[in-house]
Amino acid sequence: MLDAAATPATPSPARRVREPIGLVRWATFAVIVVVAVVCAAYTLTAQMEPLTGDRGAQYYLGKLTAEGAVPLVDFQHGWNAGSWWVNSLIYRLAGGDPLWWEFLLGRFFGVTLATVLVAAMGLRRRVHPAAMVAMALAVLTLASPAQVKYVLPVAFAFILLPGGRLDSGRWSSVVRFLVPAALFWQHVELAILLTGAAVLFELIGRGTATARERLTRSAALATGMLAGFVSEVLFYRIGYGMSLAELNRQVVFGQAQQFPKHFGWPFFDVPSDGEGYDIVALYPFLLLLMFVPVIWRLASDPTRFLALCALFLATIPIRRPGPGHAETVSALVFTALIFVLCDVYDRRDQVSSPSRPWSMSGWQMVTAVVGLAAGAAWAGAALAFGFGAHSLIGPVILVLVVSVMMIGARLRARLVAVSAGACLVLGVVPLASAVEHVDDLSRDSRQLEAADAWGDAIRPEMTRCLKGGRTAFVLGNQLSLYDALDVENPTPFYLFHYDFDRNEKQLTALMAGGEVPVVLQTTTMARGGWVEAAIEKDYEPCAEVWIEDEHRRFRIWAHRSLEPFEKRAVTVHPDGTRTSRTLP
């Protein structure tokens, strides 16, 4: 548990911030920049098809903006006038070339810039170079912003990150006024979410600050976003004669009408054939882990700020669950997680072992059990109602539930028990979903379908050639055919592997003596090989089965001791019908 001497406020990061950045950190940052640029280039794919859908709309509207138009249609993605001006600039930089536009919009100003900003945040916090590398790799591989608009949260967090020069002094309120105003011109939804996160941090998330400081900063943030809205209304009203109602319909809150169409987190319903859904399965766990009371108490102000920004951004993937949206807003999640690890390591001397159960009094045991249940209930409510609700009320509930825990974390009583209960639920959910996912894959698995289909095609001829017997040797590595055909291997050999020649003497003796009545040939043998020679010496082709839709041929050889038998070739058609002819 936390040491009784530890204050509920975050530890002062002054010692680390005053520490020189150092050559090693600067060198690490330079390497990260180079790697990010190279990865951006070598993960871009060629434009094999015309730009269509959302991407095509963005390209075309960027072109129109570059030619002087001001697009107003938001198409439910939160784009605003400033975004289109950025897009038009990217279009001009690309010279109108779609591939260069895609590279700059998505890979360079998306993944690369996000990686550099995340590493820069680590540089400002003077974290260990390994932590900087971990954050950069997380963005490059796990949390890749799809395009430049999803870098806006990272830039927002970078500018307003607590502890820097812009966090205090006379410029503090000015910056908090300008940043939300500028962000509103870029993206309405992100401006609302991130400004809300910053206000919540100032009110109950910041470690130490006077009431006046908290209210002043919060007022500056809210006023800044309001100024962004008012300035945009005046811009369109004066410049284009657009009414407030029309502006609201096209670029502000009109998109909210689309919200109820999605929602609902697939905890135990991850598509069995989906790709990238690992981040969907882990996203709620990773996000809420940072708000577990003990961890929240140990977190520094920058970590708390990033965690709250990530919490509010969860509205985006909750509204449209899937790997695409979860990945694009996870850069701050992974950055905050690395910061958490650094904070816990820095404050490890303020953590002591909890009391042993046998040394606790009856009342302490009762309060511990109650705390465990409270933590489990908190985590369960956050998952079930925050992520599971099928409406916009879900993210609102999520923020409220987390806020309750943030306030409760200021209390000292039984934080360990509450945290243990929360972690138990948070950890069990992704583990249980993993088991459920593997079970779904097992039910949906098609690994044995081929053997079963081959068995159905071969079985009538195999039964005829065996004449009531059940022993046959499958020549090849399709061993599941033994079960599919319900036959047994009369030899001690199974795999037709590269050193099968060592079994030549024993196998040829068994075949010559008639102890292997039937051989099913599933592979084409090299002409003149000893296996083929042994078969042709003592066996005759009893049946040849051709599965038409798979273009696969099987041959059944019967020992001459079973003669006479009919020799025929059978073709199995895609509709299941069979035709046969006599083998020469």
N, C-alpha and C positions, 0 to 999 in steps of 0.2 A: 504494500500500500504506500501511498505518499507519506513521506516523513511529516510528522506533526509540525516541524519547523518550516515546512514549505508553505508559501503563500499560494492562494488560489490563482493569483495573477501569474502571467507568463514571466519566465526569468528574463532579466535584462540582457539583451543580445549585444550590449555595448562592447563587451570584451571581444567578441568575435568580429563585430563590424569595424572596430578600430584596428584590428589586426591587418597588416598589409596584405594585399591580394597575393603577391608573390609571383615569381617567374613561372613556377610549375602550374599554377592555376591559369595564368595567361596562356601558357603553351597548350594546356589542355583545351582551353576555349578555342584557340586557333585551329587545333586539330578537329574539333567538333564542327567548326564552320566548314572546313574543307570537306570532311566526310559527308555533311548534310548536303552540300552542293552536288557532290559526285553521286550520292544516292538519288537525289532528285532527277538527275539526268538519266541514270541507268535504270530507274524504275518507271520511266515514262514509256508508254507503248505507242506505236504508230497509229495514226488515224486510218483504220481500215474501212470504216463506214462513215457516211455523212453524219454531221452533228445533228442529233435529234433530241426530242424531249427537253428536259430542264437545261441540259448543257447547251443544246442548240439555241434555246431561247435566250440564255445568258450571252452567248456569242453574238447573236443578231442584235439584241438590245444594246450591247456594248458598242457594236458597230454604229447603230443609230445615234447613240449618245456622242460617239466620237465625231459624227457628222453634224452635231449641233442640237439634236433633239434631247429632251429631258423625259425619259420614260417614267411613267407614273404607275403602271400596272405592277402589282407586287407578286402576283401568282402564288400567294400563300407561302412565301419564303422569307418574309421580313425585309426584303431589299428596300432600300430607301435611296433618295436622290444622290447622296454622297457615294453610296456603293456603286451607282452607275457611272459616276465620274471616275472612280477608281478603275472600274472595269473598262471604261473608254480609254484611260491612260494605258492600261495593260494591252488593250487592242492596238493602240498606236505603237507601243514598244515592240509588239510582235509584228508590226507591219501588216496586220490583217491576216497573217498566216495562222490557220487554226491550230497547228501543232505547237508553234511557239506560244500562242495564246494559252493553250492548255497547259503548257509547261510553266508559264509565268503565273497563271491564275491558280493552278492547283499545286504543282510540285514546288515551285520556287517560293512564291509568296504564301504558299500554304504550309507544306511540311517543313521546308528549309527554314523559313522565317520563324515558325513556331519553335523549331529545335534550337535555333540561335537565341531566341528570347528566353526560353526555358533555361538554357545553359547560362545566359547572362544573369538570370535571377539567382542561380546558384553561385555565380561569381560575386554578385553583390552581397550575398549572405556569407561568403567565405566558407562554403561547405567544402568537404574533402573533394579532391579531383575525381575520385571514384564515384562520388555521388553525382557530380556533374555529368559524368559519362553515363551513369545509369538513367538519369533524367532524359538525356538526349536520345539514348537508345530506345527508351520507352516511347518517345514521340515518333521516332523513325519507324519502329516496328509494330507497336501496339496501338498507339493513339495518333493516327495520322490525320490531321485536319484535311477535309476534302478539298477545300479551296480557301481563298484569302479571307472570306467573311468569318470563318471559324478561327482565324488568327486574332480577330478582334478581342476575344476574351483574354487571350494570352498577353496582348499588348496592354489591355486595360489593367490586368493584374501587375504587369511589369511597371507601369507608370505609378500606380497607387500602392505598390508593395510597402507595407509598414517598415519603418526603420531607416528609410532613405532620407535624402535631403528634402524631398517634396512632401514628406510626411509630417513635418513640423515647421514652425516658423511662419512668417507672414504670407508665404506663398501657398501654404497648406490649403486654405479655403479656396483660393483662386483656382488651384489645380483641380480640386474636387468639384468646382463649378464648371470648368471648361471641358473636362474629360467626358462626363455624361452628356453634355450638350453636343459635343462632336460625335460621340458614339450614336446618339439618336439620329443624326443625319446619315449615319452609315447603315444602321440596322435597328429597327424599332424593337423587335423582341429581345435582342441581346441587350439593348440599352435598359429596358425595363428590368430584366432579370439581374444583370450585373449591378445596376444601381441599387436594387433592392438588397442584394448580397452585401454591398459596401455599407449601406445604412444599418443593416442588422449587425454587421461586425462592429461598427462604431457604438451602437447602443448596448449590446450585451456580449460581444465577442472580444473586444479589445481588453487587454489585461489591466493596464493602469491608465486612467485618464479621469479628469474631473468631469462633472456633469455638464459644465459649460462647454468644455472641449468636445464632448460627445455630441451635444445638441448642435453646436456650431458646424461641425463637420457634416453631420447628417442633413442639416438644413442646406448646406452648400451643395451636397450631392442631389437632393431632391429639387432644389431650385435650378440647378444646372440642367437636369433633364427637362424640367418644365420650360426653361429657356430654349432648349433645342426644339421642343414642340411649337412654341409660340413663334420662334424665328422662321420655322418652316412654313407655318400657316401664313405668316406675313409674306414670305417669299413667293408662295404660290398665289396668294390673293392679289398682291400688287403686280407681280410679273405675269400672271396667267389668268387672273380673274376667277380662280377656283374657290368654291365655297368650302367652309369647314366640314360640312357633311360629306361632300365628295372626297375631300382629302382623307377624312376618316375612313371612308369606304375603300379607297384605293390603296393607301399606304400605311395606315395606322392600325385601327382595331378591326377593320373589316375581315382580316384574315382569321380572327378568333372564331368565325363561323365554321371553320374547317376543323376545329379541334376535336369535337366529339367523334370523329370518324375513326380514330385509331385507339390509343391507350390500351393498357393491360399488359403487364410484364410477363413474358413466357418463362416463369420459373421452372415449371415441369413440362413444358411443351416446346422445347427447342427442336426445330426441324432436324430430323435424323440425317437428311442429306444436305444440310446447310453448311456454309463455310464462314469462318470468322465468328461463330456464335460463342466462342469461349469467352470473349470480352462481355457478351451479354449475360452469360451465366455468372460472371464474377463482379460485374459492375456494381450491383447493390451492396455486396459484401465489402468491396474496396472503398466505396463512398462512405458508408455508414461507420466503418471501422474507425475512422478518424474522429467520430463524435462520441465514441465510448468514453465515459466519464474520466477514467484514469488517464487515457491517452490525451483527451482534450485538456486536462489539467496540466499535462507535461508539454503541450504544444506551445510554441512561441507565437507571437502576433502575426508574423508573415505566414506561418503555417495555417493558423486559424483563418486568416483572410483568404488564402487560396482554397481552403476546404469549403468555406461558405460560398465562394464563387462557383466552385464545382457543384455544390449542393443545388444552387438555383439553376445552374445550367442543366441539371438532371431533368428539368421540364421538357427539354428537346427530345432526348431518347425515350422518356416515358410517354410522350405524345405519339412518337413513332418508333416503337421498339424494333431493334434490329442492329446488326453489327455496324452498318454505315453511320447511323446517327450516334451510337454509343462511342465509336472510335473517334469521331470528329470533335467531341466535347470532353474527351478523357485526358487531354494533355495536362490540365490543371489537377486532375485527380492523381495522376502518377507523380507529378511534381510535389504535390502536398504530401503524398505518402513517403517520398524520399526525405522531405523536410521533417516529417514526423520521426523517422528513424534517426535522423541527425539530432533532433531535439531530445529524444529519449536517451540517446547515448550521452549527450551533454549533461543531462540532469539525472544520470543513473545513480548519483550519490544521494538523491532525494527520494529514492525508492527503497523501501525495506520490505522484508518478507512478511506476509500476513500471519496472524496468530494461528497456531496449530489448533485443529478442532478440539483435541482433548484438553487443551488448556483454556477453552472458552467457557464462560458461564452459560447457564440456561437462557438468560435474557439475550446474551450475545449471539447464541445459536439461533434464537427466534428472529432477531433482527437481520442476521445473515441470510436466513431462508427467505424472509420478506424482501430483502434487497435483491436476492437472486431472481425471485419471481418478478419483481418490478423491472429489472433489467431485461428479462426475457419478454415481458409484456411490451416494453418500449420498443425493442427491436422487432417483435412480431407486428406491432401496430404500424411501424414505419414501412415494413415490407408489404404487409397485406393491404393497408389503406393508402400508403404513399405511392407504392409502385403498382399495386394491383387494382386501384380504382379505375373505372372506365369513363373518366371525365376529367376535366381540368382541375377538379377539386382534389385529385390525387396529389399533385405537386404541392398544393397549398397545405394539405394535411401533413405532408412530409416535412415541410419547413416548420410547421407548428410543433410537430412531435420532436424534431431535433432541437428547436428553441427551448422546449421544456427541459430537455436533457442538458442543454448548455447552462441554463439557469440552475438546475439541480446539481450540476457539477461543482458549483461554488460551495456546496455543503460538504462537510468532511465525513459525515457518518456513512459507513458501509459502502464506500465507492468501489472497493474491490469486489464485493458481492454483487452489486448492481452491474459492474463491468463484466463480471464472469457470466452472469445471466444473459447479458446482451451478446457477448461473444459466442456463447453457446448456440443461440438461435442464428446469429449471423453466419457462423461456421457450418452449422448443420444444413442450412438451406442449399448452398452451392454443392455440398457433398452429396446430399440427397438427390439434387437435380442431376448430378453426374452419374449416380447409380441408375436413375430413371432414364437418362439419355442412353447409357450403354444397353439397358434393357430394351429400349425402343429400337436401337440399332440391331439388337439380336433378333427381335421380332421381324424387323424389316430386311434382315440380311438376305442377300441373294447368293451367298457363297456356295450353297449346296444345290441351288436351282439347276445349274448346268448338269451336275452328276445325276440328279433326279430325272431331268429331261432325257439325258442320254440313256439312263436305265430304262425308262419307259419305252424308248425306241428300240433298244437292243434286247430287252427281256424275252419277247416271243421267240426270237431266233435262238437265243441262248438256251431257253428251255427245250426247244426242239433238238438242238445239237447235243445237249447233255443227256437226253433220253432218261430223265428221271434222276440224274445225279446232281450233286451240289458242289462239286469241286472244279475250280477253273483258275488258271493263272492269268492275271492281268499284266500284260506286257506294256509297261509305261508307269508313270507316277500318279495316275488318277486313282488313288487308292480308295476313294469314297465309292467307286463303282462296285467294290465288293459288297458294301451294304446296300447300295441301290439295286443290285441284281440278286441279293440274298445268296451269294456263293461264298465258298471258303477257299483259301489258298492252300493247296496241297504241298507247297514247298516252304522251306524256311526263309525264302528270299522275297523281298517286296520291291524295294526301290531299284529302278533301272538307272543307276547313277554312273558317273564317269569311270569308276573302277569295278564295274560289274563283271569285267572279264575274269576276275579272280574266282567267280562262281561257275565258270564254264564247265569244269569237270563234273561237279556235283549235279548241276542242273541238266546237263545233257544226258547223264545217266538216268535221272528220274524221268525225263521225257522219253528216252528210248524204251524204258521198261513199262511205259503206259501208266505210270503213277500220276501223270498230269494229263487227264483225259481231254481237256479243252484249254486252248490258249486264246485269250482275247487280246488282239493286237490293236492298241490305241494310238500308236505312233508309227511313222514311216521309218523302217530300218534301212541302214546302208546296205546296198547290194553287196553280197559276198561275205557278210559278217557271219560269225559263228552261230549266233542266235537264229538267223534266217536259215542257215544251212541245217541246223538241228530240226527246225520246224519242217522244212521242205522234205527232210529225209523220212520223218515218221508221221507227218500229219497231212491232211487234205483240207482245203478251204470248204467249210460247211456253209458259211453264210458271210455275206458282205452287206453292211448296213450303211446307207448314205443318208445323212440328215441334211435335207436340202437347204433350209434357211440358215444353217450354221456352216455349210460347206465343209462338213466334217465326215470322214469315212472311218468305219470300224470293221475289222475282219475277225471272224471267229474260225479258228482252226480246230478240227476234231482229230483225235488220234485214230490211226487206221484200224485199231482194234474195235472201234465202234461202227465200222462200216457194216452194212450199207446205210447211207444217209443221203438225203436230197441236198444238192448244192444249188443255192440260189442267191440272187442279189436283190435286196429290198431297198426301195427309196421311200423315205418318210417325208411327206410334203408338209408345208407350213400349216395347212388346215387340219393336219392329223391323219389324213388318209395315207394309205400305203399301197404301193404297186411293187410287183416282184417279177423277176425273170430268172431263167435257169442260167447258172454259171457255166461257162464252157469247161 
